[in-house]
Amino acid sequence: MTDPGDDTPPDLPPPAEVPRPERRQALARLDRVCHEIARGNYGNTDDLFALTVDPDASQTIRELAESFGSMLVQVEAREFRLNGLIDDLREAQRQLEEANRQLARENVTLTQKVQTLTIEIDRQRFKREVGEIVESDYFQDLQKRARTMRARVKGVGGAQDEPKGEAGKSDARTSDASTSDAPNEPTPNGEPQDGQS
């Protein structure tokens, strides 16, 4: 403890040491490398690691250079991992796009196959339904009636197709028979027709 009457100044820290030119240069190098790293330029990392063992640099500058170097290694490792992840994601995206194109092609093919199968199924269903109709008793009965009607039409048409000479004879015979069988009709005045008693 100091005496109040003592005029000596209290203990002060020693004055800051004025850096030598070599130390100023080391500090300037550290500052330049740090600015380059901040811009993303990692090409001057050798200068940074050289500062960690530079005898002209102060202990503080060497320690700072070592800390910055450690941070730089971690940043580069992180960027390397991120770039790897980006490459993996791009590859995965490319594979997904290719798979999507393949699915689209397969979808077109499957759609065409489904349409073909639908047409085939419709044809088979049509054949089956027609077969069921044709084999039904009702349809068989209709066919018999149609055959009978065609036979009748043919029969009538066949009689009309006889030669006229034969048909004329037949008509004459029919006419004679009808005349001989017809009863004597009186004339309008009540007398029998001529030649008939």
C-alpha positions as CSV (number, residue, x, y, z in Angstrom):
1,M,0.0,0.0,0.0
2,T,1.3,3.5,-0.9
3,D,1.7,6.3,1.5
4,P,-0.7,9.2,0.8
5,G,2.0,11.6,1.0
6,D,4.2,9.7,-1.5
7,D,4.4,11.4,-4.8
8,T,5.6,8.5,-6.8
9,P,3.0,7.3,-9.4
10,P,1.3,4.0,-9.0
11,D,2.6,0.9,-10.9
12,L,1.7,1.2,-14.5
13,P,2.0,-1.5,-17.2
14,P,5.2,-1.2,-19.1
15,P,4.9,0.8,-22.3
16,A,3.9,-1.2,-25.4
17,E,6.8,-2.5,-27.2
18,V,7.2,-0.9,-30.6
19,P,7.2,-3.7,-33.2
20,R,10.3,-4.1,-35.3
21,P,10.0,-3.9,-39.1
22,E,10.1,-7.7,-39.4
23,R,7.2,-8.1,-37.0
24,R,5.2,-5.4,-38.9
25,Q,5.7,-7.4,-42.1
26,A,4.6,-10.6,-40.4
27,L,1.5,-8.8,-39.1
28,A,0.8,-7.4,-42.6
29,R,1.2,-10.9,-44.1
30,L,-1.3,-12.3,-41.6
31,D,-3.8,-9.5,-42.3
32,R,-3.5,-10.1,-46.1
33,V,-3.9,-13.9,-45.8
34,C,-7.0,-13.5,-43.6
35,H,-8.6,-11.1,-46.1
36,E,-7.9,-13.6,-48.9
37,I,-9.5,-16.4,-46.9
38,A,-12.5,-14.3,-46.1
39,R,-13.0,-13.8,-49.9
40,G,-12.9,-17.6,-50.4
41,N,-9.5,-17.7,-51.9
42,Y,-7.6,-20.5,-50.1
43,G,-4.5,-20.3,-52.4
44,N,-2.4,-18.5,-49.8
45,T,-2.7,-21.0,-47.1
46,D,1.0,-21.8,-47.3
47,D,1.8,-18.3,-46.2
48,L,-0.5,-18.7,-43.2
49,F,1.1,-22.0,-42.1
50,A,4.6,-20.4,-42.7
51,L,3.7,-17.7,-40.2
52,T,3.2,-20.3,-37.5
53,V,6.9,-21.0,-37.5
54,D,8.3,-17.6,-38.7
55,P,11.0,-16.6,-36.2
56,D,10.6,-12.9,-37.1
57,A,6.9,-13.1,-36.1
58,S,6.0,-12.5,-32.5
59,Q,4.5,-15.3,-30.4
60,T,1.1,-13.7,-30.6
61,I,1.2,-13.6,-34.4
62,R,2.3,-17.2,-34.6
63,E,-0.5,-18.3,-32.3
64,L,-3.0,-16.3,-34.3
65,A,-1.7,-17.8,-37.6
66,E,-2.1,-21.3,-36.1
67,S,-5.7,-20.5,-34.9
68,F,-6.6,-19.2,-38.4
69,G,-5.0,-22.2,-40.0
70,S,-7.0,-24.6,-37.8
71,M,-10.2,-22.7,-38.7
72,L,-9.2,-22.8,-42.4
73,V,-8.8,-26.6,-42.3
74,Q,-12.2,-27.0,-40.7
75,V,-13.8,-24.7,-43.3
76,E,-12.2,-26.5,-46.2
77,A,-13.3,-29.9,-44.7
78,R,-16.9,-28.6,-44.4
79,E,-16.9,-27.2,-47.9
80,F,-15.5,-30.5,-49.2
81,R,-18.4,-32.4,-47.5
82,L,-20.9,-29.9,-48.8
83,N,-19.6,-30.2,-52.4
84,G,-19.7,-34.0,-52.0
85,L,-23.4,-33.7,-50.9
86,I,-24.2,-31.4,-53.7
87,D,-22.6,-33.9,-56.2
88,D,-24.6,-36.7,-54.6
89,L,-27.8,-34.7,-54.8
90,R,-27.2,-33.9,-58.5
91,E,-26.6,-37.5,-59.2
92,A,-29.7,-38.5,-57.3
93,Q,-31.7,-35.9,-59.3
94,R,-30.3,-37.2,-62.6
95,Q,-31.3,-40.8,-61.6
96,L,-34.8,-39.6,-60.6
97,E,-35.3,-37.8,-63.8
98,E,-34.2,-40.9,-65.8
99,A,-36.5,-43.1,-63.7
100,N,-39.3,-40.6,-64.3
101,R,-38.7,-40.8,-68.1
102,Q,-38.6,-44.6,-67.9
103,L,-41.9,-44.6,-66.0
104,A,-43.4,-42.3,-68.6
105,R,-42.3,-44.7,-71.4
106,E,-43.6,-47.7,-69.5
107,N,-46.9,-45.9,-68.7
108,V,-47.4,-45.4,-72.5
109,T,-46.7,-49.0,-73.2
110,L,-49.0,-50.2,-70.4
111,T,-51.8,-47.9,-71.6
112,Q,-51.5,-49.4,-75.1
113,K,-51.6,-52.9,-73.7
114,V,-54.6,-52.1,-71.5
115,Q,-56.4,-50.7,-74.6
116,T,-55.5,-53.8,-76.6
117,L,-56.7,-56.1,-73.8
118,T,-59.9,-54.1,-73.4
119,I,-60.6,-54.5,-77.1
120,E,-59.9,-58.3,-76.9
121,I,-62.1,-58.7,-73.8
122,D,-64.9,-56.8,-75.5
123,R,-64.6,-59.1,-78.6
124,Q,-64.6,-62.2,-76.4
125,R,-67.6,-60.9,-74.5
126,F,-69.4,-60.1,-77.7
127,K,-68.7,-63.6,-79.1
128,R,-69.9,-65.2,-75.8
129,E,-73.1,-63.1,-75.7
130,V,-73.8,-63.8,-79.4
131,G,-73.2,-67.5,-78.7
132,E,-75.6,-67.4,-75.8
133,I,-78.3,-65.8,-77.9
134,V,-77.8,-68.2,-80.8
135,E,-78.0,-71.2,-78.6
136,S,-81.1,-70.0,-76.7
137,D,-84.4,-71.8,-77.3
138,Y,-86.0,-68.6,-78.3
139,F,-83.5,-68.0,-81.1
140,Q,-83.7,-71.6,-82.2
141,D,-87.5,-71.3,-82.4
142,L,-87.1,-68.1,-84.5
143,Q,-84.8,-69.8,-86.9
144,K,-87.3,-72.7,-87.4
145,R,-90.0,-70.1,-88.1
146,A,-87.8,-68.3,-90.5
147,R,-87.0,-71.5,-92.4
148,T,-90.7,-72.4,-92.6
149,M,-91.6,-69.0,-93.9
150,R,-88.8,-69.2,-96.5
151,A,-90.0,-72.6,-97.6
152,R,-93.6,-71.3,-98.0
153,V,-92.4,-68.3,-100.0
154,K,-90.4,-70.6,-102.2
155,G,-93.4,-72.8,-102.7
156,V,-95.6,-70.0,-103.7
157,G,-93.0,-68.5,-105.9
158,G,-92.4,-72.0,-107.5
159,A,-96.0,-72.3,-108.4
160,Q,-96.0,-68.9,-110.1
161,D,-92.9,-69.9,-112.0
162,E,-94.7,-72.9,-113.9
163,P,-94.8,-72.6,-117.7
164,K,-97.8,-70.7,-119.0
165,G,-99.1,-73.5,-121.1
166,E,-99.4,-75.8,-118.1
167,A,-100.8,-73.0,-115.9
168,G,-103.3,-72.1,-118.7
169,K,-104.5,-75.7,-118.8
170,S,-104.8,-75.9,-115.1
171,D,-106.7,-72.6,-115.1
172,A,-109.0,-73.9,-117.9
173,R,-109.7,-77.1,-116.0
174,T,-110.5,-75.1,-112.9
175,S,-112.7,-72.8,-114.9
176,D,-114.6,-75.7,-116.4
177,A,-115.1,-77.4,-113.1
178,S,-116.3,-74.3,-111.5
179,T,-118.8,-73.7,-114.4
180,S,-120.2,-77.2,-114.3
181,D,-120.5,-77.2,-110.5
182,A,-122.1,-73.7,-110.3
183,P,-126.0,-73.8,-109.8
184,N,-128.3,-72.4,-112.4
185,E,-128.7,-68.8,-111.7
186,P,-131.9,-67.2,-112.9
187,T,-131.8,-64.2,-115.2
188,P,-133.0,-60.9,-114.0
189,N,-136.5,-61.6,-115.3
190,G,-136.7,-64.9,-113.4
191,E,-136.2,-67.4,-116.2
192,P,-133.3,-69.9,-116.3
193,Q,-130.4,-69.2,-118.6
194,D,-130.3,-70.4,-122.1
195,G,-129.5,-74.1,-122.5
196,Q,-130.3,-74.9,-118.9
197,S,-133.5,-76.3,-117.5
